[in-house]
């Protein structure tokens, strides 16, 4: 069975990925810009996408631009930033209703593609740079965005773990940039960073919905004019890291303590044992039948959540849980015991089969949303490989108990981080 | 008999059958999707804390948080945890409790028939023991602590506490560590027997399913179970004052940035059916004209630096309570609160025919987007059905609402004594 029919085509510097499907009532456009993650550029790259969404050459006023979004039946437009290991990805998302389901049958898709292209390639400018007012305002918002992480303790403790664990590595950089670097950015600097990105980034466009493939390709040729470029070869992150385990404790005035433990997996997305790592994580902490959920939550009643996840490109396995401060030692001990059990192969063939079934279910559910499908396909484009969904699932299916034990041997404890709450004492 | 209902514009067909025991079953086929999503919901939530238990005469008052506690405990059986059964069958299961509903759900891309059987059977077969009830108190205690540290949750509940003096909507859905300490096995059974009768429940299935086959599977399942007819549930109707309980509240928390919400308490929250649908959509259109991202107010507040991208607004209407909330993160909570109140009180000047048309287009587009989500369809359909509305009427009603309708809503609903402010500010 073929789950997805992805049509790829080159248009100058852009690779278009078109997925024709009738299951959605909208068409989703996802535009990705990828570059190395560096201290020099991360903050500017986190800023300019938001300046771009303030005004275009033809609609320089924000209110006019946004009224136009409403006019196109509430076409939603957004930008966000992610890390793929030590690469920085800017994503523009635009979702436009399919006129098939509207009383007014005026075609909308071409207008959507044109709008996306104007937002990215034809910004409102003044004296060869971005409009100073928009830059000033978006700098203010960016600072608030960076600061907001502190007020969400689940995200904050995860951020602190990564900062401590990857101290001298680019991966420690915050996806939205560095607070202290925001203030100094000028409209001119920012415009230069933008032009560099347009010139050099790897560019991918995903079009998902009930579309005419040829019509989309023609529209991309018409509206998206970019120069061809050499892609930076994909380099997998350093393997065989043997960290010295460390413990970091911060104290904060919160009720619940947050425990985050980071491991190095020494396995990344393009490695042959990556499917085994996914099954390892599923058995260990990925689901509600996993060892962490059963032992930390169900048996010991220590937590409401206890889970683990994999960072596929940097090669990290991260455990997270919210516990009472007095239970810190007990929780760490249980998690370490369960990790040991995983390394010793203390799981049955039934457990493996159950985990594979749930992973397969998760993948198929992910691609039932245009967002999930674009992200799933982009894993491949960003690593410059082709692993169709059928093969990905087949690779999971083929994983043996021995493979899981072997991949487990390479996983090394790195940092135990505890955000120590005061239990509401103050 | 199963009846198909066609929605031509949306190109959807919905199948419905009421079972002999009163259970409403709906199936919405969605071809092309891998997953089937099913949600089994009882019209029973955190606000139902005073009622006459089945086969009794007297009104009782049960501990805060018991509906949510029951939701957790229903997953446990004599031979283990139902989560395990679902994951063995390749499904992911979950549940949630709101003010007015408790819902149990699964999604799966294989073994759908088996998973549906598991869902219906586990919800209709409670197994509570003193020991497992005690054990759950630790887990839910951590869930409560997690929410207590979450400033957005605290802000939202602070706003509701401001609005309501007596209505139980003001009580946190999970209760408190103290209130759940009073929950016993017997109390759980009493709530279960009263509220989990099929006639108080709705099952919605959406996915690449054969509707006739799904409905006959449920019919056979239900016919095997000895449900007897149950009288209508008597819930306490709390008399709530029209004005807000408190005009303002400030919560000091360990945060770096401040937050502010302005609330508007609904005046006459006893509408149902088409009247409620029109009212709710008119309120939403009004808020969109006033505070939508293309509105002059939004631009003005953003230019002044009072709001950022976390700014949002919403209107919720249920039977017995309802409210609008507007706000988000802000370095100037007091100034933002003043501006928002002022804008609401002067709403009429911001709503024009042209703005209303744009807002309407935006809402229709958003609704189409939402229909891409099986979760949205199933959960919202259930909410609408419990209030005698139909989710699939949304576009038709949106198209009918006139400028006069919106002006009438402004006239009726917006008044200074029904406005309140809640702020979260840094401790130091």
Interface residues (C-beta under 8 A of the other chain):
Chain A: X3 X21 X22 X23 X24 X25 X26 X62 X63 X66 X67 X69 X70 X71 X72 X73 X74 X75 X76 X95 X96 X97 X98 X100 X101 X102 X103 X137 X140 X141 X144 X145 X147 X148 X150 X151 X152 X153 X154 X252 X253 X254 X255 X256 X287 X288 X289 X297 X298 X301 X302 X303 X304 X305 X322 X323 X324 X350 X354 X357 X358 X360 X361 X362 X364 X365 X367 X368 X369 X370 X421 X424
Chain B: X9 X10 X11 X30 X31 X32 X33 X34 X35 X81 X83 X84 X87 X88 X89 X90 X91 X92 X93 X107 X108 X109 X110 X135 X136 X137 X138 X139 X140 X142 X143 X145 X146 X148 X149 X150 X151 X254 X255 X256 X257 X292 X293 X294 X295 X296 X299 X302 X303 X305 X308 X309 X310 X329 X331 X358 X359 X361 X362 X363 X364 X365 X366 X368 X369 X371 X372 X373 X374 X399 X427
